[in-house]
């Protein structure tokens, strides 16, 4: 009830200890919780204040004060994406081995859901969070700052957020995309479709506008687009906006856009797909025209899977170290919880181009 | 600290209200939390006791006393399985629409992980739980009983647990399997492999022992096996233990077992696969022998996916209503939290056989 005053006998809170010590609540929480970095001087002040006020973590209040619940919170954009399911597996395996339970929330790429998820996890007193964020700029990261302000360390996974100076565990998106497109170029292709670009309504007319649009959207997508453009540049192939798909990332849309690229006077002969649903959408369009892969259309995509290996033809795909992404993120976070200072750096893991049989010379040039 | 006595001014707990009213803690929690069924007579006694003791939920203690945190806990066997990812999506969509957040824990088919997950979710004060359990008998459901004893309603999804009298939202596993195998028989097959059976070391020699072994393992697997045997029985095809794969459910093992069935003197001509990894494993074995599907080998499997539709040939698959499984489970649970009495029944949803092109007559009979 508002206006209620604390009972005189109520034990001191972390906030009161922080005020007494003249430090922030997060610093007091880290000191009393025994995790994260606190300078020796501040630590001493917090411990003295705690002793003076008679602060003592009791079993009931522990999860509400020190944050030591041995639970990690994980926020992923879409648990229905096998990629994120694999990342979560890596996180769970590593945190379990180190005595931590893992709570997962899926936001289905909605920032409002992500904000709600962060609040729930804060409310549930997780010790730290691993986040694959839908946030793209400084205006959309308030919930992550809230967690940090409460002394809850956050590690980003898969997606860096340029406006946040945090540890981020990612893959070499730009290099991986460049390598894939270079492979298509080396096979003789010059009309290479990009499935998919930023979720804007209309394809920007210039390369610069396209990059700008990508920069206002997901970091991973922007990096993969840059890799595609890098490879075109290196080969002296001009950028053609007709060969870039934009709009919602759904399979049907990918199929329709690939069909459109097949109707161009100078039609597409190869595709680079940045997501699994782009690959299956592209294959639907190819099958619908009774075209063959790779005879009529070459294809390379993200991510490799058991299905890709048993396709006819087996698909050349980019394999991401999904489990390692998760386990590395968990390790970085658990090290911070164990007292290590956050390194606030990008941990970049290598992908691997799994060369199978979906790339050949363009039709008429075999 | 042990031995510490409650402060005289401490507000009464739910347990104290329950003792005063002469009811169980769960009954008091449901009454004061405003969820679940409580008989009018008991409800009146609880409310009278609460008034007498001056019980009042305050903001800080609310999540620890009444359980009304507007959070659901979800325990799934493997979030890396696209099936469970789809179920979780259904749960999240429905609970979000009704104002509840969802915390997910994946147990990777380990019962000890499931027990830990249940404890974490109880500890995090979820209002209710949806569980796809790895438990198979009464000796392994203690953690679910613990949740129920704490007044946390539990709804099972995908997997019924015969020893628990709870609401369970499942599919028609036995009918779906029978329909698939009937289709293979109708195409002329009599040598139909079953990938996969129970995770035992050796194939039981008799049909009765096989069913017994399945009954000691996952309910879904046992139901699918029964459907396979139903279809053989109806067609007068004798059970052959050589055509049943047992052991760990991994793709490589499925590939090896299908290769073994291809080496039999009277070799297998069709396969019924109960899981996606069984399908991809079977396809690996078929490709490794340069056999064609469906010319040399027909195949039907669980579950349909975007990949199955773009295979060569497009695969005939069983489509499960994954989203609806999740949304129905969430609805049943939220209704109980809203005051409805649990119906403690099996809610069986229909699957659909998606007929594509992976079934043909056996080789030599086309």
Interface residues (C-beta under 8 A of the other chain):
Chain A: X1 X4 X7 X9 X56 X58 X60 X63 X64 X69 X71 X79 X80 X81 X82 X85 X86 X88 X89 X92 X96 X101 X102 X103 X104 X105 X106 X108 X113 X116 X117 X120 X123 X124 X125 X251 X276 X277 X280 X283 X284 X287 X305 X306 X307 X309 X310 X311 X312
Chain B: X1 X4 X7 X9 X56 X58 X60 X63 X64 X69 X71 X79 X80 X81 X82 X85 X86 X88 X89 X92 X96 X101 X102 X103 X104 X105 X106 X108 X113 X116 X117 X120 X123 X124 X125 X251 X276 X277 X280 X283 X284 X287 X305 X306 X307 X309 X310 X311 X312
